[in-house]
């Protein structure tokens, strides 16, 4: 027969172990695949930004980004320097990690998010001490329709 003290000690150990496993899964980095030019420093800085914000990037250097974007269905009007895939969504350019997290939580019916061009204040582009330049993150469809998703 197991004493009450032994039973409580064992039960507490099992519960603590389950909480640790649950916590590990809750904080597991989110996989994201990034395609970029091997020579683009701002793309590398954006990869550092998403890593620092809970993503686990798999980075692929591509020299023909135009063909890759064509194959993936990234509309011309939202293109930037790098393209990423997270879950079923395309991420084009310097989209902040918080907006990607929101996208994954809300699951809107869009192809992805983009920061067209290379705004000076976006993650990977911002320079310490430089003035903040407002920019928008747009949600887009494969047909090229866009709507403002976030303003920064």
N, C-alpha and C positions, 0 to 999 in steps of 0.2 A: 504494500500500500504506500502511495506517495503522500508525503506530508503536505500540508497546506503551504508551507514556506517554499518547499521544492517546486510545487506546482506553480506558484506565483512567480518564482524566479525563472522557470522555464518559459512560462507564458509571456513574461515581460521580454525575454530574449527573442522569442519568435516575433512579437509585435515590433520590437526595435529593428530587427532584421528586415521585416517587410517594409517598414517605413524607409529604411536606407535604400532598398531596391526601388521603391516608388520614387524617391527623391532623385535617384540616379537617372531613371527614365524621364522624369519631368525636366531635368536640366540637360539631357542629351542634346548635343548640337544638331541643328537641322541641316541636312545634306543639301548642297547647292552646287551645280556644275557651272563653271565660268569659262567662257571662251573669250580670249583677248589676244592682242598682238604681243609678241615677246618683248618688244621695245617700249611699250607704253607704261611710263612710270605712274600716271594717274590711275590706270587700271589696277596696278599692283597696290596702290594706296587704298583703293576701294575694296580690294580683297582683304586687306588688313582691317578695314572698317567692319566688314561683315563678320570676319573671324572674331573680332573683339566684341561682337554683339550676338554671339551664340550660334553662328552658322559654321558648318564644316565644308569649306569649299574644295572642290576637285577642280583644279585649274588646268586648262588646255590652251597652249599657245597656238594660234592660228594665224597664218599670214594672209589668207584670203577671206577676210571677215565679210566682205560684200556677198560672196557666194553662200557663206554660212547663213547670213541673215536672210537671204533670198530663200534658201532651203527651209529655214525655220518659220518663215512667214512673218518676219518683222516688217511692218509697213514702212515705206520710205520716210514718211513724215515724222516718225518718232525715233529714228535711228541716232545712235551715239557711238561711242568707241568700243564698248564691250557688250556682250550678251550673256545672260545667265538663264538657267532653267532651275526652278525650284517647284517641286511637286509637278503640277501640270501647267504652271505659269512661266511666261517669258518675262525676264527682267532686263530692260534695255538701259544701259548707261548708269549714271551715278545715283541710283535710287537709294535713299536712306534705309538702313536695316529696319527701323521702326515701321516704315511703310510696308516693307515686305512682310513683317510679322502681322500687321493689320490685314493685309491681303490674305494671308494663310488662315487667319481667324475668321474673316468674313466670307471668304470664298465667293466673290462676285462672279457673274458670268461674263468675264472678259478674257482676252488672250494673255494680258499681262500689264505690267507697269513700265513707264519710261520716264526718263528725264532727258528730253531731246537736247542735242547739242552737248555742251560741256560747261554748265553754269559755274561761275567762279566760287560760289559758296557751298556747292554740293560736296558730299563725302568723297574724298579722293582728290578734289580740286581745291578745297579751301586752304588758304595760306594763313598761318598765324599772324595776327595783327592787321590783316587785310579787312577792308570794310565788307560788311555782310551785304550780299546782293540777293534780293528775293528771287525765288524760282518756284516752278510748279512741277509736281509729279502728275503725270496723266495716266489714266487707265485707257487701254486701247483694245480694239477688236482686230481680227485678222483682215477685215475689210478696210481698216484705217480710221474708223470712227474713234474719236477720243472724247474724254471728259476729264475735268480736273478731279484728281483723287486727293491731293494734299497740296498745301502751300507752305513754303518755308522761307 
